[in-house]
Amino acid sequence: MKIVFLEPLGLKTSIIEEACAGLKQQGYEVVIYPDRNENLDELIRRAQDAEVVIESNIPLRKNFLDACPKLKMLSIAFTGLDHIDMEECQRRGIIVKNAAGYSTEAVAELAIAMMIDVYRKVLENDRITRECQRKGIMPGREIGGKTVGIIGMGNIGQRVAKLLNAFGCKVLAWNRTPMTVEGVTFVDKETLLKESDIVTLHIALNNETRDFITASELKLMKPSAILINTARGPIVNEQAFADALKSGWIAGAATDVYGTEPPLKQDNPLFDAPNLVMLPHIGFATEEAFVLRLGIVIKNIEDRSQKTECSSY
């Protein structure tokens, strides 16, 4: 069986080689490409003879699958699978497994960092310091004691709740299915939006959650509230998001995700939105998370005899 890493997953090739030692001992051929290349022709060249392909978030659609007739499995080093043509994979009997859970700590910590950044105006005060000024420093706010609403209580949402409890926050949550989490009060979506000082998003992107936050939802929030998005960009209507910041419906925000993957086009409406921290989709990107997800994708290959599955975000 030929296993192809279409990209190095943010790691040195030597680390991947070492992690794949067990697969090689079982007689598998492992090919690791040391660079990321999203050109379709190049992707096909790399994968056309593979039975198992590993990659993170490069879109793989029907045209790719058509050119890879031997393909039996996609082991995706990512949580979401919206970049994979799942319907076509299922039709062809291709097993698809994601790397659910690898970035739980990384994303949860970034969500907290973004809250602190927006509240304490870290970037603005950095600029003031570099301009050799003291006058004009920007006082901030404290997370402690605030009401924080978490939309989506999967592994990441629950970890964020635990971290917020340590800050002494009142934690509200909305989840699609009923559940009980210590230190968290579950409420309906409207109540969460109206009562929260901070709203943080941790739901998967699907047909039900696309445009989950639009102008109607943003207008329910307090004018002093902030919105944090480390989930998926299309969960929030991008134009409404920009309008909310420009019109003062909310006080500020931070986002790590967008309607399209960075680099963004210059006409993106968020670029001229005030009081917004914009990050280039780095929530998953820590050294610890990269090593953890490598172990998950390899285990997924070892367990490939199981049926196609996609764990939730």
GULO-549921 format. One line per field, with one value per atom (N, C-alpha, C): residue in one letter; atom name; x, y negated, z negated. Coordinates in steps of 0.1 Angstrom, whole numbers, plus 5000, padded with zeros to 4 digits. Atoms other than C-alpha are relative to their C-alpha. Layout:
% GULO-549921
r: c(A_...)
a: c(CA_...)
c1: c(X_...)
c2: c(Y_...)
c3: c(Z_...)
This chain:
% GULO-549921
r: c(M_M_M_K_K_K_I_I_I_V_V_V_F_F_F_L_L_L_E_E_E_P_P_P_L_L_L_G_G_G_L_L_L_K_K_K_T_T_T_S_S_S_I_I_I_I_I_I_E_E_E_E_E_E_A_A_A_C_C_C_A_A_A_G_G_G_L_L_L_K_K_K_Q_Q_Q_Q_Q_Q_G_G_G_Y_Y_Y_E_E_E_V_V_V_V_V_V_I_I_I_Y_Y_Y_P_P_P_D_D_D_R_R_R_N_N_N_E_E_E_N_N_N_L_L_L_D_D_D_E_E_E_L_L_L_I_I_I_R_R_R_R_R_R_A_A_A_Q_Q_Q_D_D_D_A_A_A_E_E_E_V_V_V_V_V_V_I_I_I_E_E_E_S_S_S_N_N_N_I_I_I_P_P_P_L_L_L_R_R_R_K_K_K_N_N_N_F_F_F_L_L_L_D_D_D_A_A_A_C_C_C_P_P_P_K_K_K_L_L_L_K_K_K_M_M_M_L_L_L_S_S_S_I_I_I_A_A_A_F_F_F_T_T_T_G_G_G_L_L_L_D_D_D_H_H_H_I_I_I_D_D_D_M_M_M_E_E_E_E_E_E_C_C_C_Q_Q_Q_R_R_R_R_R_R_G_G_G_I_I_I_I_I_I_V_V_V_K_K_K_N_N_N_A_A_A_A_A_A_G_G_G_Y_Y_Y_S_S_S_T_T_T_E_E_E_A_A_A_V_V_V_A_A_A_E_E_E_L_L_L_A_A_A_I_I_I_A_A_A_M_M_M_M_M_M_I_I_I_D_D_D_V_V_V_Y_Y_Y_R_R_R_K_K_K_V_V_V_L_L_L_E_E_E_N_N_N_D_D_D_R_R_R_I_I_I_T_T_T_R_R_R_E_E_E_C_C_C_Q_Q_Q_R_R_R_K_K_K_G_G_G_I_I_I_M_M_M_P_P_P_G_G_G_R_R_R_E_E_E_I_I_I_G_G_G_G_G_G_K_K_K_T_T_T_V_V_V_G_G_G_I_I_I_I_I_I_G_G_G_M_M_M_G_G_G_N_N_N_I_I_I_G_G_G_Q_Q_Q_R_R_R_V_V_V_A_A_A_K_K_K_L_L_L_L_L_L_N_N_N_A_A_A_F_F_F_G_G_G_C_C_C_K_K_K_V_V_V_L_L_L_A_A_A_W_W_W_N_N_N_R_R_R_T_T_T_P_P_P_M_M_M_T_T_T_V_V_V_E_E_E_G_G_G_V_V_V_T_T_T_F_F_F_V_V_V_D_D_D_K_K_K_E_E_E_T_T_T_L_L_L_L_L_L_K_K_K_E_E_E_S_S_S_D_D_D_I_I_I_V_V_V_T_T_T_L_L_L_H_H_H_I_I_I_A_A_A_L_L_L_N_N_N_N_N_N_E_E_E_T_T_T_R_R_R_D_D_D_F_F_F_I_I_I_T_T_T_A_A_A_S_S_S_E_E_E_L_L_L_K_K_K_L_L_L_M_M_M_K_K_K_P_P_P_S_S_S_A_A_A_I_I_I_L_L_L_I_I_I_N_N_N_T_T_T_A_A_A_R_R_R_G_G_G_P_P_P_I_I_I_V_V_V_N_N_N_E_E_E_Q_Q_Q_A_A_A_F_F_F_A_A_A_D_D_D_A_A_A_L_L_L_K_K_K_S_S_S_G_G_G_W_W_W_I_I_I_A_A_A_G_G_G_A_A_A_A_A_A_T_T_T_D_D_D_V_V_V_Y_Y_Y_G_G_G_T_T_T_E_E_E_P_P_P_P_P_P_L_L_L_K_K_K_Q_Q_Q_D_D_D_N_N_N_P_P_P_L_L_L_F_F_F_D_D_D_A_A_A_P_P_P_N_N_N_L_L_L_V_V_V_M_M_M_L_L_L_P_P_P_H_H_H_I_I_I_G_G_G_F_F_F_A_A_A_T_T_T_E_E_E_E_E_E_A_A_A_F_F_F_V_V_V_L_L_L_R_R_R_L_L_L_G_G_G_I_I_I_V_V_V_I_I_I_K_K_K_N_N_N_I_I_I_E_E_E_D_D_D_R_R_R_S_S_S_Q_Q_Q_K_K_K_T_T_T_E_E_E_C_C_C_S_S_S_S_S_S_Y_Y_Y)
a: c(N_CA_C_N_CA_C_N_CA_C_N_CA_C_N_CA_C_N_CA_C_N_CA_C_N_CA_C_N_CA_C_N_CA_C_N_CA_C_N_CA_C_N_CA_C_N_CA_C_N_CA_C_N_CA_C_N_CA_C_N_CA_C_N_CA_C_N_CA_C_N_CA_C_N_CA_C_N_CA_C_N_CA_C_N_CA_C_N_CA_C_N_CA_C_N_CA_C_N_CA_C_N_CA_C_N_CA_C_N_CA_C_N_CA_C_N_CA_C_N_CA_C_N_CA_C_N_CA_C_N_CA_C_N_CA_C_N_CA_C_N_CA_C_N_CA_C_N_CA_C_N_CA_C_N_CA_C_N_CA_C_N_CA_C_N_CA_C_N_CA_C_N_CA_C_N_CA_C_N_CA_C_N_CA_C_N_CA_C_N_CA_C_N_CA_C_N_CA_C_N_CA_C_N_CA_C_N_CA_C_N_CA_C_N_CA_C_N_CA_C_N_CA_C_N_CA_C_N_CA_C_N_CA_C_N_CA_C_N_CA_C_N_CA_C_N_CA_C_N_CA_C_N_CA_C_N_CA_C_N_CA_C_N_CA_C_N_CA_C_N_CA_C_N_CA_C_N_CA_C_N_CA_C_N_CA_C_N_CA_C_N_CA_C_N_CA_C_N_CA_C_N_CA_C_N_CA_C_N_CA_C_N_CA_C_N_CA_C_N_CA_C_N_CA_C_N_CA_C_N_CA_C_N_CA_C_N_CA_C_N_CA_C_N_CA_C_N_CA_C_N_CA_C_N_CA_C_N_CA_C_N_CA_C_N_CA_C_N_CA_C_N_CA_C_N_CA_C_N_CA_C_N_CA_C_N_CA_C_N_CA_C_N_CA_C_N_CA_C_N_CA_C_N_CA_C_N_CA_C_N_CA_C_N_CA_C_N_CA_C_N_CA_C_N_CA_C_N_CA_C_N_CA_C_N_CA_C_N_CA_C_N_CA_C_N_CA_C_N_CA_C_N_CA_C_N_CA_C_N_CA_C_N_CA_C_N_CA_C_N_CA_C_N_CA_C_N_CA_C_N_CA_C_N_CA_C_N_CA_C_N_CA_C_N_CA_C_N_CA_C_N_CA_C_N_CA_C_N_CA_C_N_CA_C_N_CA_C_N_CA_C_N_CA_C_N_CA_C_N_CA_C_N_CA_C_N_CA_C_N_CA_C_N_CA_C_N_CA_C_N_CA_C_N_CA_C_N_CA_C_N_CA_C_N_CA_C_N_CA_C_N_CA_C_N_CA_C_N_CA_C_N_CA_C_N_CA_C_N_CA_C_N_CA_C_N_CA_C_N_CA_C_N_CA_C_N_CA_C_N_CA_C_N_CA_C_N_CA_C_N_CA_C_N_CA_C_N_CA_C_N_CA_C_N_CA_C_N_CA_C_N_CA_C_N_CA_C_N_CA_C_N_CA_C_N_CA_C_N_CA_C_N_CA_C_N_CA_C_N_CA_C_N_CA_C_N_CA_C_N_CA_C_N_CA_C_N_CA_C_N_CA_C_N_CA_C_N_CA_C_N_CA_C_N_CA_C_N_CA_C_N_CA_C_N_CA_C_N_CA_C_N_CA_C_N_CA_C_N_CA_C_N_CA_C_N_CA_C_N_CA_C_N_CA_C_N_CA_C_N_CA_C_N_CA_C_N_CA_C_N_CA_C_N_CA_C_N_CA_C_N_CA_C_N_CA_C_N_CA_C_N_CA_C_N_CA_C_N_CA_C_N_CA_C_N_CA_C_N_CA_C_N_CA_C_N_CA_C_N_CA_C_N_CA_C_N_CA_C_N_CA_C_N_CA_C_N_CA_C_N_CA_C_N_CA_C_N_CA_C_N_CA_C_N_CA_C_N_CA_C_N_CA_C_N_CA_C_N_CA_C_N_CA_C_N_CA_C_N_CA_C_N_CA_C_N_CA_C_N_CA_C_N_CA_C_N_CA_C_N_CA_C_N_CA_C_N_CA_C_N_CA_C_N_CA_C_N_CA_C_N_CA_C_N_CA_C_N_CA_C_N_CA_C_N_CA_C_N_CA_C_N_CA_C_N_CA_C_N_CA_C_N_CA_C_N_CA_C_N_CA_C_N_CA_C_N_CA_C_N_CA_C_N_CA_C_N_CA_C_N_CA_C_N_CA_C_N_CA_C_N_CA_C_N_CA_C_N_CA_C_N_CA_C_N_CA_C_N_CA_C_N_CA_C_N_CA_C_N_CA_C_N_CA_C_N_CA_C_N_CA_C_N_CA_C_N_CA_C_N_CA_C_N_CA_C_N_CA_C_N_CA_C_N_CA_C_N_CA_C_N_CA_C_N_CA_C_N_CA_C_N_CA_C_N_CA_C_N_CA_C_N_CA_C_N_CA_C_N_CA_C_N_CA_C_N_CA_C_N_CA_C_N_CA_C)
c1: c(5008_5000_5009_4992_5013_4992_5005_5007_5007_4994_5013_4996_5002_5017_5001_4999_5007_5007_4993_5023_5006_4993_5045_4993_5009_5017_5007_4993_5039_5011_4990_5065_5012_4989_5100_4998_5002_5101_5005_4994_5123_4991_5010_5096_4989_5010_5071_5005_4994_5095_5001_4999_5101_4986_5014_5063_4995_5005_5057_5008_4991_5084_4991_5009_5056_4993_5007_5038_5010_4990_5070_5004_4996_5078_4989_5011_5044_5000_4999_5055_4994_5006_5038_5010_4991_5055_4994_5004_5054_5008_4994_5061_4995_5002_5064_5005_4996_5064_5003_4996_5083_4995_5005_5063_4985_5014_5027_4997_5003_5014_4986_5014_4978_4996_5002_4981_4994_5007_4956_5009_4992_4979_5012_4989_5007_4995_5006_4984_4997_5003_4973_5013_4987_5009_5005_4995_5017_4992_5009_4987_4994_5008_4976_5002_4998_4991_4998_5002_4983_4987_5012_4959_4995_5003_4960_5007_4995_4964_4998_5001_4972_5002_4998_4967_4991_5008_4952_4988_5012_4929_5000_5000_4937_4987_5012_4904_5002_4999_4900_4986_5013_4870_5000_5002_4857_5011_4990_4883_5013_4989_4910_4998_5004_4892_5000_5000_4887_5014_4986_4925_5007_4994_4932_4992_5009_4915_5004_4996_4935_4997_5002_4925_4989_5009_4909_4997_5002_4913_5006_4994_4918_5001_4998_4933_5003_4999_4927_5005_4994_4949_4994_5008_4922_4987_5012_4890_4988_5011_4865_5003_4999_4858_4993_5008_4840_5008_4991_4870_5001_4999_4865_4986_5013_4838_4996_5004_4823_4990_5010_4794_5006_4993_4817_5009_4992_4840_4991_5009_4810_4995_5005_4798_5011_4989_4833_5005_4995_4837_5013_4988_4866_4998_5000_4872_5005_4995_4875_5000_4999_4887_5007_4994_4895_5008_4991_4918_4993_5007_4892_5007_4995_4905_5015_4986_4941_5002_4998_4936_4991_5009_4913_5006_4993_4938_5005_4995_4953_4989_5011_4920_4994_5005_4907_5009_4991_4938_5000_5000_4937_4987_5013_4900_5002_4998_4910_5009_4990_4940_4993_5007_4917_4991_5008_4894_5008_4991_4922_5006_4994_4937_4990_5010_4904_4997_5003_4897_5011_4989_4932_5007_4995_4939_5015_4986_4972_5007_4994_4979_5001_5000_4970_5011_4990_4992_5014_4987_5021_5004_4997_5018_5004_4997_5018_5014_4987_5049_5011_4991_5067_5002_4999_5059_5006_4993_5078_4990_5010_5046_4996_5006_5031_4985_5013_5003_4991_5009_4973_4998_5001_4976_4985_5014_4944_4996_5004_4929_4990_5008_4912_4989_5010_4887_5005_4996_4890_4990_5009_4876_4993_5006_4870_4987_5013_4834_4991_5008_4821_4991_5008_4793_5005_4995_4806_4991_5008_4784_5007_4993_4797_4990_5009_4779_5007_4993_4788_5008_4993_4798_5006_4991_4820_5012_4988_4854_5007_4994_4867_4992_5009_4837_5001_4999_4840_5013_4987_4877_5000_5001_4870_4992_5008_4843_5009_4992_4868_5010_4990_4894_4993_5008_4867_4996_5004_4856_5012_4988_4892_5002_5000_4889_4989_5011_4858_4988_5011_4834_4987_5013_4797_4999_4999_4795_4986_5012_4764_5003_4997_4761_4988_5010_4740_5006_4995_4743_4988_5011_4723_4993_5006_4717_5002_5000_4709_5012_4989_4738_5002_4997_4751_5015_4986_4785_5002_4998_4797_5005_4996_4800_4994_5006_4779_4985_5015_4743_4996_5004_4726_4987_5011_4702_4997_5002_4686_5009_4991_4704_4998_5003_4686_5004_4995_4692_5015_4986_4728_5005_4995_4733_4996_5004_4714_5007_4994_4731_5015_4985_4767_5008_4991_4795_5010_4991_4816_4992_5006_4802_5011_4989_4826_4994_5006_4818_5009_4993_4827_4991_5009_4803_5006_4995_4810_4992_5007_4801_4993_5009_4772_4989_5011_4740_4992_5008_4724_5007_4993_4751_5006_4996_4760_4992_5007_4751_4992_5007_4742_4999_5000_4751_4999_5003_4736_4997_5003_4726_4990_5010_4696_5006_4994_4717_5010_4990_4744_4993_5008_4717_4994_5005_4706_5011_4989_4740_5001_4998_4749_5010_4991_4766_5014_4986_4795_5006_4996_4798_5010_4991_4825_4997_5002_4824_5014_4988_4851_4997_5003_4852_5013_4989_4877_4995_5006_4853_5001_5000_4845_4995_5004_4842_4985_5014_4808_4989_5010_4791_4995_5004_4791_4999_5002_4777_5011_4989_4808_4996_5004_4791_4993_5007_4768_5010_4989_4799_5007_4993_4816_4990_5010_4784_4998_5002_4780_5011_4988_4815_4999_5000_4811_4988_5012_4776_4999_5000_4784_4990_5009_4760_5008_4991_4789_5013_4989_4820_5013_4987_4847_4999_5000_4856_5014_4987_4884_4996_5003_4883_5013_4989_4907_4996_5005_4885_4991_5007_4868_4992_5008_4845_5009_4990_4876_5013_4988_4910_5009_4990_4937_5010_5001_4953_4987_5013_4922_5001_5000_4912_4998_5000_4915_4986_5013_4878_4992_5006_4870_4994_5006_4845_5006_4995_4863_5012_4987_4895_4998_5001_4881_4990_5009_4859_5009_4993_4870_5000_5000_4879_5000_5000_4886_5014_4987_4916_4998_5001_4922_5012_4989_4944_4998_5000_4953_4997_5003_4937_5011_4989_4962_4996_5005_4940_5005_4995_4952_5015_4986_4988_5009_4990_5009_5009_4991_5039_4994_5006_5021_4988_5011_4990_5004_4995_5009_5005_4995_5026_4989_5012_4993_4992_5008_4975_5007_4993_5003_4997_5003_4997_4986_5013_4960_4998_5002_4962_5007_4994_4986_4991_5009_4963_4987_5011_4934_5003_4996_4953_5000_5000_4959_4986_5014_4922_4991_5008_4911_4990_5010_4891_4986_5012_4864_4993_5008_4836_5004_4998_4838_4994_5005_4834_5005_4995_4837_4996_5003_4839_4996_5005_4822_5011_4991_4840_4999)
c2: c(5012_5000_4988_5013_4965_4989_5010_4938_4987_5012_4902_4988_5013_4871_4989_5010_4843_4988_5011_4818_5004_4996_4819_4997_5003_4807_4991_5009_4780_5006_4993_4805_5003_4995_4815_5014_4987_4844_5011_4990_4863_5004_4997_4861_5010_4992_4876_5014_4987_4903_5009_4993_4913_5005_4996_4914_5011_4990_4936_5013_4988_4962_5013_4988_4986_5004_4998_4983_5007_4994_4990_5014_4987_5020_5010_4991_5034_5001_4998_5031_4989_5011_4998_4991_5010_4974_4986_5013_4939_4989_5011_4908_4987_5013_4874_4989_5012_4842_4989_5010_4815_4986_5013_4786_5001_5001_4775_4994_5006_4770_5003_4999_4764_5001_4999_4766_5014_4988_4793_5010_4991_4808_5006_4995_4811_5010_4991_4826_5014_4988_4852_5008_4993_4860_5007_4994_4866_5012_4990_4887_5011_4992_4905_5015_4986_4939_5004_4997_4936_5007_4994_4957_4992_5009_4934_4987_5013_4897_4992_5008_4874_4985_5015_4836_4993_5008_4808_4994_5007_4783_4995_5003_4783_5006_4995_4786_5012_4989_4820_5004_4998_4823_5011_4989_4846_5001_4999_4837_5006_4993_4848_5015_4986_4880_5008_4993_4888_5004_4997_4887_5009_4991_4910_5012_4988_4943_5010_4990_4963_4995_5006_4940_5008_4993_4959_4992_5007_4935_4986_5013_4898_4998_5003_4892_4985_5015_4855_4995_5005_4837_4986_5013_4811_5005_4996_4810_4999_5001_4797_5008_4993_4816_4993_5007_4790_4997_5002_4788_5013_4987_4825_5003_4996_4837_5014_4988_4861_5009_4992_4871_5009_4993_4882_5011_4989_4901_5011_4989_4920_5008_4992_4929_5009_4992_4943_5010_4991_4961_4996_5005_4939_4997_5003_4938_4986_5013_4903_4999_5002_4896_4987_5013_4863_5002_5000_4854_4993_5007_4844_5000_5001_4832_4995_5003_4824_4985_5014_4786_4994_5005_4784_4990_5010_4768_4988_5011_4747_4989_5009_4732_4993_5005_4728_4988_5010_4709_4987_5012_4686_4992_5007_4678_4991_5008_4666_4989_5011_4647_4989_5011_4629_4992_5008_4619_4990_5008_4605_4989_5009_4588_4988_5010_4570_4992_5007_4561_4991_5008_4549_4991_5008_4533_5002_4996_4551_4994_5004_4543_4984_5015_4506_4994_5005_4501_5004_4997_4519_4989_5011_4493_4987_5012_4464_5001_4999_4478_4999_5001_4482_4986_5014_4446_4991_5007_4437_4990_5009_4422_5007_4996_4425_4994_5007_4400_5008_4994_4416_5015_4985_4451_5003_4996_4470_5010_4991_4484_5011_4989_4517_5005_4994_4540_5014_4987_4572_5011_4989_4606_5005_4995_4615_4994_5005_4612_4998_5002_4609_5012_4989_4630_5003_4996_4650_5011_4990_4669_5008_4990_4700_5006_4994_4711_5012_4987_4748_5005_4995_4770_5014_4988_4797_4999_4999_4804_4986_5013_4769_4991_5009_4751_5004_4996_4771_4996_5004_4764_4984_5015_4726_4997_5003_4728_5003_4997_4744_4989_5011_4717_4987_5012_4689_5001_4998_4704_4996_5003_4700_4985_5014_4663_4994_5005_4660_4995_5005_4655_5008_4992_4664_5005_4994_4688_5005_4996_4692_5008_4992_4717_5004_4995_4727_5012_4988_4762_5006_4994_4780_5011_4989_4810_4997_5002_4809_5007_4994_4815_4993_5006_4807_4998_5002_4791_4992_5007_4780_4986_5014_4743_4993_5006_4736_5000_5001_4724_5000_4999_4735_4991_5009_4710_5000_5000_4704_4989_5009_4685_4985_5014_4652_4995_5004_4651_4998_5001_4658_4987_5012_4630_4988_5012_4605_4998_5001_4612_5001_4998_4619_4987_5011_4594_5004_4994_4617_5012_4988_4642_5007_4993_4669_5012_4990_4693_5013_4987_4730_5011_4990_4748_5003_4996_4767_4993_5006_4753_5011_4991_4771_4992_5007_4762_4993_5006_4754_4988_5011_4731_4990_5010_4712_4987_5013_4675_5002_4998_4686_4987_5014_4650_4990_5011_4623_4987_5013_4587_5001_4998_4599_5004_4996_4617_4990_5010_4590_4988_5011_4564_5004_4996_4585_4998_5001_4582_4986_5013_4554_4992_5008_4524_5000_4999_4530_5014_4986_4567_5002_4997_4583_5014_4987_4613_5006_4993_4639_5012_4988_4664_5007_4991_4692_5013_4988_4717_5001_5000_4712_4986_5013_4679_4999_5002_4685_5002_5000_4690_4986_5014_4652_4994_5008_4632_4989_5009_4612_4985_5014_4581_4995_5004_4580_4998_5001_4585_4986_5013_4555_4988_5010_4534_4998_5000_4543_4992_5007_4529_4985_5014_4498_4992_5007_4490_5000_5000_4497_5009_4990_4526_5008_4993_4543_4991_5009_4527_5005_4995_4550_5014_4986_4584_5004_4993_4608_5012_4988_4634_5006_4992_4661_5007_4992_4674_4990_5009_4659_5009_4993_4667_5008_4992_4678_5000_4999_4689_4988_5010_4662_5006_5014_4645_4995_5005_4624_4990_5010_4602_4986_5013_4565_4994_5006_4559_5007_4994_4580_4989_5011_4558_4999_5001_4566_4991_5008_4547_4986_5014_4513_5000_5000_4524_4997_5004_4507_5010_4992_4524_5015_4986_4557_5006_4994_4580_5012_4990_4602_5008_4990_4633_5009_4993_4655_5015_4986_4688_5007_4994_4698_5008_4993_4714_5014_4986_4749_5001_4999_4739_4998_5000_4748_5013_4988_4772_5012_4988_4794_5006_4995_4796_5007_4993_4805_5014_4986_4834_5009_4992_4846_5004_4996_4845_5010_4989_4865_5013_4988_4892_5005_4996_4891_5005_4996_4893_5014_4986_4923_5010_4991_4940_5003_4998_4934_5009_4991_4952_5014_4987_4981_5006_4996_4982_4999_5003_4977_5010_4990_5009_4995_5004_4990_4991_5007_4972_4985_5014_4936_4992_5007_4911_4986_5014_4874_4996_5005_4864_4986_5013_4832_4990_5011_4799_4998)
c3: c(5000_5000_5000_4999_5009_4993_5008_4984_5004_4996_4995_4991_5007_4974_5010_4990_4998_4995_5006_4974_4987_5012_4943_4987_5011_4920_4989_5010_4904_4992_5007_4893_5009_4992_4903_5005_4994_4926_4991_5008_4902_4988_5011_4875_5005_4994_4899_5003_4997_4910_4987_5012_4874_4995_5005_4866_5009_4991_4897_5000_5001_4887_4999_5001_4877_5012_4987_4910_5009_4991_4929_4996_5004_4908_5004_4995_4919_5015_4985_4955_5008_4993_4964_5006_4994_4988_4996_5005_4973_5008_4992_4995_4993_5007_4978_5008_4993_4998_4991_5010_4980_5002_4998_4993_5002_4998_4996_5014_4986_5032_5003_4998_5039_5015_4986_5077_5003_4998_5088_5008_4992_5114_4992_5008_5089_4989_5010_5063_5006_4993_5088_5003_4997_5098_4987_5013_5061_4996_5006_5053_5009_4990_5085_4998_5003_5074_4986_5015_5037_4997_5006_5018_4988_5011_4988_5002_4999_4989_4987_5012_4960_5003_4998_4961_4989_5011_4939_5006_4996_4955_5015_4985_4993_5005_4995_5011_5010_4992_5027_5005_4994_5051_5010_4991_5077_5011_4990_5103_4995_5006_5079_4998_5002_5070_5013_4987_5107_5005_4995_5113_4990_5010_5083_4998_5000_5091_4989_5010_5065_4986_5013_5036_4992_5009_5007_4987_5013_4978_5001_5003_4970_4985_5014_4936_4998_5000_4930_4987_5012_4906_4997_5002_4899_4993_5007_4879_5009_4990_4905_5012_4987_4937_5011_4990_4956_5013_4988_4981_5007_4993_4990_5006_4993_5015_4993_5008_4989_5007_4993_5011_5010_4989_5039_4993_5007_5014_4996_5004_5000_5012_4988_5035_5005_4995_5043_4989_5011_5009_4995_5006_4999_4986_5014_4962_4997_5004_4948_4985_5014_4913_4997_5003_4897_4987_5012_4868_4988_5010_4843_4986_5014_4809_5000_5000_4820_4996_5002_4817_4988_5010_4787_4991_5009_4763_5008_4992_4791_5003_4996_4802_4988_5012_4767_4994_5005_4756_5009_4991_4787_4997_5002_4780_4988_5012_4745_5003_4996_4759_5008_4992_4784_4991_5010_4756_4993_5007_4737_5009_4991_4767_5003_4997_4776_4987_5013_4739_4996_5005_4731_5011_4989_4765_5001_5000_4767_5012_4988_4803_5001_5000_4800_4991_5010_4769_5004_4994_4787_5009_4991_4814_4993_5008_4789_4995_5005_4773_5010_4989_4806_5006_4996_4814_4990_5011_4782_4993_5007_4766_4987_5012_4732_5000_4999_4738_5010_4991_4753_4998_5003_4737_4999_4999_4741_4988_5011_4708_5006_4995_4712_4990_5008_4695_4995_5006_4674_5003_4997_4683_4987_5013_4646_4997_5004_4636_5011_4989_4671_5003_4995_4686_5014_4987_4715_5006_4994_4739_5010_4991_4757_5008_4990_4788_5005_4996_4793_4988_5012_4764_5003_4997_4781_4991_5008_4768_4998_5001_4776_4991_5008_4761_4985_5014_4729_4994_5005_4726_4998_5002_4731_4987_5012_4704_4987_5012_4679_4998_5001_4687_4995_5005_4682_4986_5014_4649_4991_5008_4637_4999_5000_4646_4991_5008_4625_5008_4991_4654_4997_4999_4655_5014_4987_4684_5004_4994_4705_5012_4989_4733_5008_4991_4763_5007_4992_4778_5007_4992_4804_4993_5008_4781_4985_5014_4744_4994_5008_4720_4987_5013_4686_4998_5002_4679_4987_5013_4645_5002_4999_4641_5012_4988_4672_4999_5000_4675_5015_4987_4707_5002_4997_4723_5015_4985_4757_5006_4992_4784_4997_5001_4780_4986_5014_4742_4999_5000_4747_5006_4993_4772_4992_5007_4751_4987_5013_4718_4999_5001_4727_5003_4997_4725_5011_4990_4747_5006_4993_4773_5008_4993_4785_5007_4991_4814_5001_5000_4813_5006_4993_4837_5013_4986_4869_5011_4988_4903_5007_4992_4920_5005_4995_4937_4990_5011_4904_4994_5007_4891_5009_4991_4922_4998_5003_4915_4987_5013_4879_4993_5006_4869_5011_4990_4891_4993_5006_4886_4988_5011_4865_4987_5013_4840_4995_5004_4839_4993_5006_4831_4986_5013_4801_4989_5009_4785_4993_5007_4760_5008_4993_4776_4994_5007_4751_5002_4999_4761_5011_4990_4782_5005_4994_4806_5003_4997_4809_5009_4991_4839_5003_4996_4840_5006_4995_4855_5015_4986_4892_5005_4995_4912_5004_4995_4929_4989_5011_4895_4997_5002_4893_5014_4988_4922_5000_5001_4931_5002_4998_4944_4987_5012_4913_4989_5010_4891_5001_4997_4907_4996_5003_4904_4985_5015_4867_4994_5005_4860_5004_4995_4881_4994_5005_4868_4984_5015_4831_4994_5006_4827_4989_5010_4808_4999_5003_4793_5007_4994_4808_5003_4996_4821_5003_4995_4830_5008_4992_4858_5005_4995_4869_5013_4989_4897_5009_4990_4929_5009_4990_4957_5010_4992_4977_4992_5008_4964_5004_4997_4961_5010_5000_4979_5005_4997_4981_5012_4989_5011_4993_5006_5005_4999_5001_5010_4989_5011_4979_4991_5007_4959_4986_5014_4926_4999_5001_4935_4995_5005_4928_4988_5012_4898_4988_5012_4865_4989_5012_4833_5002_4996_4849_5001_4999_4844_5010_4990_4875_5000_5000_4874_5012_4987_4904_4999_5003_4892_4994_5008_4866_4988_5012_4840_4998_5001_4847_5000_4997_4853_4988_5010_4823_5002_4998_4822_4994_5007_4797_5008_4993_4818_5013_4987_4850_4997_5004_4832_4997_5003_4818_5012_4988_4851_5009_4992_4868_4994_5006_4843_5003_4997_4850_5014_4986_4888_5002_4998_4885_4994_5006_4861_5008_4992_4884_5012_4989_4912_4994_5006_4888_4998_5003_4880_5013_4988_4917_5003_4996_4918_4995_5005_4899_5010_4990_4918_5000_4999_4930_4989_5011_4902_5000_5002_4894_4986_5014_4857_5001_5000_4848_4994_5004_4842_4985)
